[in-house]
């Protein structure tokens, strides 16, 4: 990833503080955010009854999300290049 593309991604981020003990995501929720933990601890709990089944599902989703993220980054790069051309 180029430095410029990384800057575009960082510009889309926001800082969110979370109180100790607060649940951010429940097991099974569909995610629409990506979290980076800057300080503190995270406790992750996965029910035992379907851990492997769920793990395989998560692997599939992570692969799809990785591809989607790469597509978003490529789009951001194209937008940047178009903007630079227009500014010339």
Secondary structure, DSSP 4 states (H G I P E B T S, - for coil): --HHHHHHHHHT-------TT---S-TTPPP-------SS-------GGGHHHHHHHHHHHHHHHHHHHHHHHHHHHHHHHHHHHHH-
